[in-house]
């Protein structure tokens, strides 16, 4: 066996393993980016829902004050 054959026999599997690890890291980074995007989208949606509930809560507070004034007059 020549030196070149030995280097190929050792180098090719090592190269394949390193490329596999690199592909896994790239895939993990891609998934992390997608989850970050999804998280920001969900935060925006929940903020919108929270503002809607705040508006509804303000309406109920005004109705509550009206009923209190009506009950106070009785």
C-alpha positions as CSV (number, residue, x, y, z in Angstrom):
1,X,0.0,0.0,0.0
2,X,1.4,3.3,-1.0
3,X,1.3,6.5,1.1
4,X,-1.3,8.0,-1.2
5,X,-3.6,5.0,-0.8
6,X,-3.3,5.3,3.0
7,X,-4.0,9.0,3.0
8,X,-7.1,8.4,0.9
9,X,-8.3,5.5,3.0
10,X,-8.0,7.6,6.1
11,X,-8.8,11.0,4.6
12,X,-12.0,10.3,2.8
13,X,-14.0,8.9,5.8
14,X,-12.7,11.8,7.9
15,X,-13.8,14.2,5.2
16,X,-17.3,12.6,5.0
17,X,-17.7,12.8,8.8
18,X,-16.6,16.5,8.9
19,X,-19.1,17.3,6.1
20,X,-21.9,15.5,7.9
21,X,-21.2,17.5,11.1
22,X,-21.1,20.7,9.1
23,X,-24.5,19.9,7.4
24,X,-26.0,19.2,10.9
25,X,-24.7,22.5,12.2
26,X,-26.2,24.4,9.2
27,X,-29.5,22.6,9.6
28,X,-29.6,23.4,13.3
29,X,-28.9,27.1,12.5
30,X,-31.7,27.1,9.9
31,X,-34.2,25.6,12.3
32,X,-33.1,28.1,15.0
33,X,-33.8,31.0,12.6
34,X,-37.2,29.6,11.8
35,X,-38.2,29.2,15.4
36,X,-37.0,32.8,16.1
37,X,-39.2,34.1,13.3
38,X,-42.1,32.1,14.5
39,X,-41.6,33.3,18.1
40,X,-41.6,37.0,17.0
41,X,-44.7,36.4,14.9
42,X,-46.5,34.8,17.8
43,X,-45.5,37.6,20.2
44,X,-46.9,40.2,17.8
45,X,-50.2,38.3,17.6
46,X,-50.5,37.9,21.3
47,X,-49.7,41.6,21.7
48,X,-52.6,42.4,19.3
49,X,-55.0,40.1,21.3
50,X,-53.8,41.7,24.5
51,X,-54.6,45.2,23.2
52,X,-58.1,44.0,22.1
53,X,-58.8,42.6,25.6
54,X,-57.6,45.9,27.1
55,X,-60.2,47.7,25.0
56,X,-62.9,45.3,26.0
57,X,-61.9,45.6,29.6
58,X,-62.1,49.4,29.4
59,X,-65.7,49.1,28.0
60,X,-66.7,46.9,30.9
61,X,-65.2,49.3,33.3
62,X,-67.3,52.1,31.9
63,X,-70.4,49.9,32.1
64,X,-69.6,49.0,35.6
65,X,-69.3,52.7,36.6
66,X,-72.6,53.4,35.0
67,X,-74.3,50.6,36.9
68,X,-72.8,51.8,40.1
69,X,-74.2,55.3,39.6
70,X,-77.6,53.8,38.8
71,X,-77.5,51.7,41.9
72,X,-76.4,54.6,44.0
73,X,-79.4,56.6,42.9
74,X,-81.8,53.9,43.9
